[in-house]
Amino acid sequence: MEISEQELAQARDTVAELLNQLSLSAYLFAVEPRADHWEVRVECAPNGSWRSSVFSVEEEWLAACRTDRTARNALLAEWDKHLRI
């Protein structure tokens, strides 16, 4: 995936906004471009012990989450399932 600094910043901002909506008490994250998707790494402590999760998100899907409530809610539900275990 060929990306610009602006695209990376926009992806990072989108992921930050999504994670904020999950109301996790503490988390760290990184967003990295891969060949055909974004890789999102999240470290959080939902039950007091830290865990890591890695999500693969298609570029178009992450972009849709900025404006499409249905896409955003679907991605939030998926991440919430994995992050709160």
Backbone as CSV, one residue per row, in Angstrom:
resi,resn,N_x,N_y,N_z,CA_x,CA_y,CA_z,C_x,C_y,C_z
1,MET,0.861,-1.177,0.000,0.000,0.000,0.000,0.899,1.230,0.000
2,GLU,0.761,2.068,-0.987,1.491,3.324,-1.081,0.641,4.408,-0.421
3,ILE,1.164,5.019,0.631,0.367,6.020,1.346,1.179,7.285,1.595
4,SER,0.471,8.365,1.822,1.116,9.631,2.148,1.089,9.835,3.662
5,GLU,1.837,10.823,4.116,1.821,11.170,5.534,0.416,11.559,5.977
6,GLN,-0.288,12.275,5.119,-1.646,12.713,5.430,-2.582,11.516,5.582
7,GLU,-2.460,10.517,4.704,-3.299,9.321,4.794,-3.026,8.543,6.074
8,LEU,-1.750,8.456,6.451,-1.396,7.767,7.694,-1.959,8.518,8.898
9,ALA,-1.835,9.837,8.892,-2.373,10.642,9.990,-3.892,10.499,10.071
10,GLN,-4.555,10.482,8.935,-6.007,10.337,8.915,-6.426,8.957,9.434
11,ALA,-5.699,7.913,9.044,-6.001,6.563,9.535,-5.795,6.501,11.042
12,ARG,-4.707,7.084,11.522,-4.425,7.084,12.958,-5.507,7.845,13.718
13,ASP,-5.920,8.987,13.210,-6.984,9.767,13.853,-8.299,8.993,13.890
14,THR,-8.607,8.301,12.804,-9.840,7.505,12.745,-9.808,6.393,13.782
15,VAL,-8.682,5.678,13.875,-8.566,4.602,14.863,-8.652,5.165,16.275
16,ALA,-8.011,6.291,16.534,-8.084,6.915,17.866,-9.522,7.248,18.229
17,GLU,-10.254,7.800,17.281,-11.660,8.140,17.523,-12.490,6.880,17.805
18,LEU,-12.254,5.830,17.032,-12.981,4.574,17.244,-12.679,3.990,18.624
19,LEU,-11.402,3.959,19.001,-11.041,3.415,20.306,-11.608,4.254,21.441
20,ASN,-11.657,5.563,21.267,-12.267,6.427,22.286,-13.742,6.086,22.475
21,GLN,-14.410,5.734,21.399,-15.833,5.383,21.480,-16.052,4.079,22.236
22,LEU,-15.019,3.237,22.338,-15.146,1.989,23.093,-15.008,2.207,24.598
23,SER,-14.613,3.412,24.999,-14.496,3.783,26.417,-13.591,2.832,27.205
24,LEU,-12.484,2.447,26.599,-11.498,1.648,27.322,-10.806,2.553,28.340
25,SER,-10.517,2.031,29.508,-9.913,2.870,30.538,-8.457,3.210,30.231
26,ALA,-7.735,2.303,29.603,-6.339,2.545,29.243,-5.995,1.715,28.015
27,TYR,-5.320,2.340,27.070,-4.904,1.603,25.876,-3.781,2.333,25.159
28,LEU,-3.053,1.597,24.382,-2.038,2.101,23.463,-2.360,1.494,22.106
29,PHE,-2.037,2.204,21.029,-2.311,1.626,19.714,-1.312,2.125,18.683
30,ALA,-1.226,1.379,17.599,-0.413,1.751,16.446,-1.173,1.366,15.191
31,VAL,-0.993,2.151,14.156,-1.611,1.872,12.853,-0.483,1.814,11.834
32,GLU,-0.405,0.706,11.107,0.655,0.530,10.119,0.070,0.076,8.789
33,PRO,0.569,0.650,7.699,0.106,0.201,6.386,0.728,-1.144,6.027
34,ARG,-0.050,-1.989,5.412,0.420,-3.265,4.886,0.109,-3.278,3.392
35,ALA,0.386,-4.364,2.732,0.235,-4.435,1.275,-1.161,-4.044,0.810
36,ASP,-2.204,-4.541,1.465,-3.564,-4.272,0.991,-4.527,-3.932,2.124
37,HIS,-3.993,-3.518,3.277,-4.852,-3.200,4.415,-4.070,-2.399,5.449
38,TRP,-4.780,-1.936,6.460,-4.163,-1.325,7.630,-4.057,-2.387,8.710
39,GLU,-2.950,-2.387,9.419,-2.810,-3.259,10.581,-2.922,-2.366,11.812
40,VAL,-3.867,-2.705,12.676,-4.100,-1.932,13.892,-3.729,-2.815,15.076
41,ARG,-2.766,-2.353,15.861,-2.339,-3.069,17.071,-2.845,-2.295,18.275
42,VAL,-3.506,-3.006,19.165,-4.064,-2.368,20.361,-3.597,-3.139,21.584
43,GLU,-3.087,-2.410,22.556,-2.773,-2.982,23.861,-3.691,-2.299,24.856
44,CYS,-4.390,-3.095,25.636,-5.323,-2.527,26.602,-5.433,-3.443,27.813
45,ALA,-6.036,-2.906,28.864,-6.194,-3.668,30.109,-7.655,-3.635,30.534
46,PRO,-8.528,-4.357,29.810,-9.958,-4.296,30.136,-10.311,-4.897,31.488
47,ASN,-9.533,-5.876,31.935,-9.824,-6.537,33.218,-8.642,-6.455,34.173
48,GLY,-7.830,-5.447,34.014,-6.704,-5.259,34.911,-5.387,-5.817,34.412
49,SER,-5.394,-6.735,33.465,-4.134,-7.247,32.920,-4.047,-6.856,31.442
50,TRP,-2.861,-6.429,31.042,-2.672,-5.954,29.677,-2.673,-7.105,28.680
51,ARG,-3.262,-6.856,27.536,-3.280,-7.824,26.436,-3.093,-7.071,25.125
52,SER,-2.623,-7.797,24.128,-2.421,-7.223,22.795,-3.373,-7.867,21.804
53,SER,-3.865,-7.069,20.892,-4.711,-7.558,19.806,-4.250,-6.898,18.512
54,VAL,-4.359,-7.644,17.419,-3.995,-7.118,16.108,-5.194,-7.294,15.194
55,PHE,-5.570,-6.199,14.527,-6.708,-6.223,13.615,-6.248,-5.833,12.221
56,SER,-6.790,-6.487,11.243,-6.550,-6.165,9.845,-7.797,-5.453,9.331
57,VAL,-7.615,-4.230,8.834,-8.758,-3.433,8.382,-8.494,-2.959,6.955
58,GLU,-9.414,-3.271,6.066,-9.272,-2.812,4.689,-9.273,-1.286,4.649
59,GLU,-8.483,-0.750,3.746,-8.349,0.702,3.612,-9.710,1.374,3.408
60,GLU,-10.530,0.800,2.539,-11.841,1.387,2.245,-12.769,1.316,3.459
61,TRP,-12.654,0.234,4.204,-13.515,0.044,5.374,-13.202,1.095,6.438
62,LEU,-11.902,1.321,6.687,-11.517,2.321,7.677,-11.955,3.710,7.225
63,ALA,-11.807,3.996,5.955,-12.249,5.287,5.422,-13.761,5.440,5.575
64,ALA,-14.509,4.370,5.349,-15.968,4.427,5.478,-16.393,4.729,6.908
65,CYS,-15.597,4.302,7.870,-15.936,4.518,9.283,-15.975,6.000,9.653
66,ARG,-15.366,6.845,8.850,-15.379,8.291,9.113,-16.746,8.909,8.856
67,THR,-17.490,8.344,7.909,-18.752,8.973,7.507,-19.965,8.055,7.565
68,ASP,-19.738,6.757,7.617,-20.835,5.783,7.553,-21.057,5.151,8.930
69,ARG,-22.147,5.503,9.555,-22.454,5.023,10.910,-22.540,3.494,10.960
70,THR,-23.112,2.880,9.931,-23.243,1.422,9.898,-21.875,0.753,9.887
71,ALA,-20.969,1.250,9.051,-19.608,0.695,8.996,-18.905,0.899,10.330
72,ARG,-19.027,2.094,10.890,-18.386,2.396,12.174,-18.905,1.479,13.275
73,ASN,-20.217,1.316,13.356,-20.802,0.463,14.400,-20.393,-1.001,14.237
74,ALA,-20.291,-1.463,13.004,-19.875,-2.851,12.759,-18.430,-3.065,13.202
75,LEU,-17.556,-2.123,12.858,-16.155,-2.255,13.255,-16.014,-2.145,14.774
76,LEU,-16.737,-1.218,15.394,-16.694,-1.085,16.847,-17.167,-2.359,17.542
77,ALA,-18.224,-2.964,17.040,-18.741,-4.200,17.641,-17.708,-5.320,17.535
78,GLU,-17.047,-5.412,16.392,-16.028,-6.449,16.199,-14.849,-6.232,17.138
79,TRP,-14.338,-5.023,17.202,-13.206,-4.739,18.086,-13.588,-4.929,19.549
80,ASP,-14.771,-4.490,19.917,-15.229,-4.601,21.302,-15.255,-6.063,21.744
81,LYS,-15.711,-6.938,20.853,-15.763,-8.381,21.147,-14.386,-8.909,21.542
82,HIS,-13.362,-8.492,20.835,-12.011,-9.007,21.053,-11.286,-8.292,22.193
83,LEU,-11.560,-7.023,22.373,-10.817,-6.254,23.366,-11.337,-6.418,24.779
84,ARG,-12.567,-6.837,24.945,-13.131,-6.927,26.284,-13.150,-8.352,26.848
85,ILE,-12.551,-9.291,26.158,-12.536,-10.701,26.618,-11.739,-10.793,27.903
